[in-house]
Amino acid sequence: MFKEFKDFISRGNVMDLAVGVIMGAAFTAIVQSLVSNLVNPLIGLFLGKIDLSNLAFKVGDATFKYGSFIESIINFIIIAFVVFLIVKAMNKIIKKREEEPVEEDTKEDEMVMYLKKISDALDEKNK
């Protein structure tokens, strides 16, 4: 069972996924900082309030923090846009790679041609 787990964990796609999750968590922290420290104050200038996370309303005993929800939406839009740009760039690279003409080995082709000529000449001689 330990060997199976070791084989599973050492597969390439599992490691790629782990790296992706770690990078995603780090990127999310950067985006949250961007939204909290730059975007929200900018939006706050227009709304008259600097901190959007404190925007809330009460109904009875329930408090609805719609400012935090707005921050989460902004975070999502920024992350989704960056992922879109990454996927678009990767698709462009893959498409360009597929369109590149495959260089054929002309030396090998020439050698095959000469060997065929020799073979044909030997066949003619043996007839």
N, C-alpha and C positions, 0 to 999 in steps of 0.2 A: 504494500500500500504506500509506503514511503517512497519507493522508486517511482510509482505512478504519479504521485504528487510532485516529485522532483522533475519528472519529464513534463508534466503539465505546466509547472511554474517556469520552466526554462525555455518553453516554446517562444518563438519570436513575437507572435501576435499578443501574447499575454504581457510580455515586457513592453511592447509598444503601447498597449493600453495603459499600463501603469505609468509610463512616462507621460502619456497624454493627460491622464487624470491629474498628475502632479503639476504639469504645466498649466492645465486648466484652472486649478486652484490658485496658482500663483497669479495667473492672468486675471482671475476674478477679483483678487485682492487689489490689483492695480486699477481695474475698472471701478471698483467701489471707491477707491481713493480719488480717482478722477471725478466721479460723480459727486461725492461728498465735498471735495475741496475746490472744485472748479465749476462744474456744471450747475450744481444747486445754488451757489452764491450768485451766479449769473442769472438764473431763473428768479432767484429771490430779489434781485434788483428790480425786476419788472412787477413782482407781486408785492413788494414792500416788506417781505420777510426774508431774512437771510437763511434760516434753517428750515428746510422743507420737512424734515423728519418730525418736527414738532407740530405740524399741521394735523389737527384732529377735530372731531366733533363728538358730542355726547348725546346719547339718547337714553334717558334713564340712568342706569348704572353702567351701561356699556359705553366704551370709548372706541371710536373708529379712527385709527391713525392712517388717514389717507395720504399723508405726506410720505410716510415710509413706503407705502404702496407705489407712489409716483417714483420714488427713488429706485425701487426694484424694477419698474418698467423701463426707466432710463438705462439701468445696468443691463437689462436684457437686450434692449435695442442696440447698445454699443457692442456687446459681445456678439450678438447675431450678425451685425454688420462686419465686424472683424473676421468672423468665421466665414462669412460670404466672400470677403476679399481673398482669404487664404484659399478657399475652394476654387474660386475663379482663377487665381494665379496657378494653382496646381493643374487645373484643366487646360489652361493655356500651354503650360510646360509639356503636359502629356500629349496634347494635340500636335505641338511643334515637333516632339520626338517621333510621333507616328508619321508625320509628313516628311521627315528627313529621308532622302533616298539612301537605300542600303548600298554601300560600296561593295562591289563584287571584287573578289580577288582575281585580278586579271592575270597575274603570274600563273596561278593554278589553272585558269582557263587555257592559257597558251600552252602550258605543259600537257594538258589533256589533249589539245588539238594536235600537238607534235606526236604524242604517243599514238593517237588514232591514225595519223599519217603513216607512222612506222608500221603499225599493225596492218593497215591496208596494203602497204608495200610488201610486207612479208607474205600476206595472203596471196597477192598477185604472183609473187616469186614461186610460191609452193604449188600453184596450180599447174 
